Amino acid sequence: MIRNDLRTDPIRRLVVMGESNAYGMTAGDPANEWVQVLAHCIRRFQAEPVRVFNNAIPANVISPDAPGYEQGRFGTWPSALERFERDMIAYAPDMAVFAYGLNDSRCGHAIESFMAAYRTIVSRTRAAFPDALIVLVGPYWNLQYDAEIWATPKYRNWIFGKFDRAGDDLVTAYNREIAVLADEVGGLFVDVYAMLEGATWLLNADACHFNDVGQAIIGYKVFGEITARCSFLAVKSKRIEEDLHLSTRNTGGTEALGEVVANCRKIEGWMR
């Protein structure tokens, strides 16, 4: 069965809304921020320019109904629901990336309320841009989701105000429902939770944000999922294949034994 192709045209305007990890917090090299890694990969393979508008805000929550929301407190306010028309729709994206769930789960935002707001945001974005690629990045894993570890004195100091809910039951429920929402709007869900779970070496010392390599693999994960569902990222590769007449006889073998390379390139049609 041929896989459904979500996009054939190049991306020219990539717009991101999310929280602190999408903002790139705790990446030492800006090039390793996951949004920048994603953008770099797109530029490399589609061979056409893409503009990036990273409108992620640290501490952002999905709506004013989140228990951690505070009117006038930058980060939680304005929430995604209050700002998406200004920070997403007004930018006319042909690729819209949303990355929410971390802060809402940490402050105990009920799933019904969280998803109602998220569904409004994503559905209105889809209505405004029927041909845009919509990508929903699931919540990241962090140590707060391990209730036992989070209760130890070492980590109690990292609890900020209302963002004190431990355990992963809520965030994993978000993950399942965000995947459903992505399917509803003909978009793409990227499960980074499963990839990151338990990998403490990818976290900053604050137990919540990701270091350079952690940020980078999030970007590569998002790119990989997009590539596997969107043919526009293969256009350059297919063109190179045709221009250079690439085949099994003239490729491969980097740093391989010379005699192996020579033999492979002598055998015509050795691989079918």
N, C-alpha and C positions, 0 to 999 in steps of 0.2 A: 504494500500500500504506500502510495506517495504521501509524504507528510504535507500538511496544510502550510502554505507559505503566507506568513503574516505581512510581509512587505517586500516589494520588488524595487521601489525607488530609493535613491540615496537619502540619507538624513542630512538636513541642512541646519535645523534649529533644534537642539537638544536642550530641554528645560527640565530641571530637577527641583522637586520639593521634598523636604524631609527634615531630619533632625541633625544632631551633632556629628554622627558618623558620616552622613552624606555631606555635611559641611566640611569634613576632613579633619576634625579635631584629633589631636595627638599624633598626626603623621609628621615626622620630622622633615621629610622632603615633600614639598607641595606636589611634585610629580607622582607621588605615591598615594595621594588622596584617591579614593576609589572612583569618584566621578571623573577625575582627570585620567586615571588609568583606562576607564571605559572610553572616554573621548579619544585618547591616543590610539587605542586599538581600532576604533571606527575609522579614524583618519588614515591609519596605516593600510587598512584593507579595502576601504571603499574608494580611496585615492581621489577624494573630492573634499573640499573644505566643509567643516561643520562648526557652527558657532555654539558655544556652551553658555548657558545661563544657570548657574547654580544658586537657586533660591532657597536652599536649606537653611534652617535657623536652629542653633543649639537650644535644647530644652523644649522644642516645639511639641505641641499636642494636637490631636485631630480636631477638637471642638471645645467650645466653652463648657460642655458637660463633663469634661475630664476632671476628676477630683483634684489634680495638680494645677489646674488652670487658675491664673490670677490676673484679673483685669489690670492692665498697666505694667505687668511684670514682663519685660522683654524676654522672648523665648516662648513662654507658654502663651503669651498674647502678642500679636494676634494669632489665633489658632489657624490651622490649615483651612478649616471651613470658612473662617472670616477673611482669608487672604488669597484663596486659590484663583479667584477671578482676576485679581491684580497680579499675582505672582506666577500664574500658569497660563490662564486663558489669554490674557492681554499680550503674552509673548508669542502667540500663534505657533505653537510647537508642531513639528511633524514627528517628534518623538517626545512623549511626556513620561517622565519617570517619577513615581511616588514611592517614598520609603518611610512608612509610619508603623508604629506599634510598640517601639521600645519604651518611650516615655509614658504612653498611656497604660501599658501593662504595669510599669513600675509604680504608678499611682493608683492602680486598681480600677481603671475605667471599664465598666461592664461591657461585655462583648456586644450586646444588642445596640447600645448607644454608640459604641465605637464604630461598628459596622454601618449603622444608619448614616453617620456623618461621612464615612469613607465612600459609601455607595453614592451619596449625593455628589461629592466632589468628582469622583471618577466618571459617573454617568453624565454629568454636565460637560465634562471635558470631552467625552466621546461625542456627545451631541454637537458640540461646537466644532469638532475636528473629526469627521467621520473616517478620514483616511490616515489619521495619525497612528503611529505605533505607541501603544500604551503599555508601560512596564510597571508592575507592582513588585517592589522588592520587599520580601517578608522581613519581619523583625530580626535583628541580630541577637545572637546568644551573648549573655554576660553572666558574671558570677552571682549576680543577685537572684538568678533563677535556681541556684542551688541553695535551698532554704537553710540547710544545715550549716554550710560554709558561711553563708551570709550572717548567721546569728553569732559567729565568733567575734571576739573583741577586735581582731585585726581589721575586720571590714565594717564594723558598726559605724565608724567615723565617716564612711562614705555614703551614709544615708542622708539625703537632703530633703528636709521638710516632709512634704506629702509623698515624695517619691520613695517610699519605704516598703512596698509590698514585695515579699520574697516568694519564690516558687515559680514554676514554669507552666502551671495549668492554664492560666489565662493567656499567656503569649502563644502557646501552642494551639489554643483554640482560635486565636486571631489568625494564625498561620493558615489553618484549614479554611477559614472563611474568606480570607484574602485571595486564596487560590480560586475559590468559587467565583468571587467577584471578577477576577481577571478573565475567567472563562465567559462570564456573562457579557462582558463588553468587547469580546474578541481581542483581548490583550494577552500579555505574557506574565506569568507569575514566576518569580525567582526565589527559591527556598535557600536562603543563606544560613538559616538557623541550623539545619541538619549538617551543613558543611563545617560550621564553626563550633558546634557544641563540644564542650570539654577541652578545647584547645587553648588552655590558659596562656600559653607562650605567645599567642597572637594578640593578647590584651595588653593595654597600657597598665601601669601600676594602679590606676584608679578602678580597675576591675570592670569597667564599663565600655571604654573606648578602645579602638584598635591601633596597634603600632603600625609601622610602615609596611611590614610584610602582610599583616592582617588586613589593612586597608587595600593593599594591592590585590590580594586574592579575591576580595569581594568584587572589585572591579572586573577581574578576569572571569569570575563566575557569572556576573551579569552579562558580560560580553559573550561568553560561551553559550549561554542560553539563547541570547538574541541571534547569534550566528546560526544555531541549529534550527531556528524557526523563520529566518528571514533571508531570502536569496540575494538581496542587494549587496550583502557583504561578500559574496562570491564572484561578483562581476569582474573585478580586477584580476582575480586568480584565474578565472576562465579565459580572460583576454590574454594573459601572459602565457597560459597553456597553448593557446592557438598561435600566438605570435612566435613563440620559441619552439613550437612543435614538441612539447614535452611528452615524454613517454617513459616507460620502464627502462629503456635503453640508454637514456642520457641524463638521468637524475639519480640522486641518492649517493650514499657512500662517503659522506663527509666524515673524515677521520677514521674511515674503515681501512682494512688491509688493502693495499694497492692491488694485489693479485685477485682479491674478491671483486673489487670494482671493475677491473679489466675483464674478468670472465663474465660478469653480469652484463656488461655492455656489448660483449661479443655475441651473446645469445639473443637471437631475434625472436620476439614473441614468447619469451620464457614464462611470462606471467599472463594469465587470461582472466 
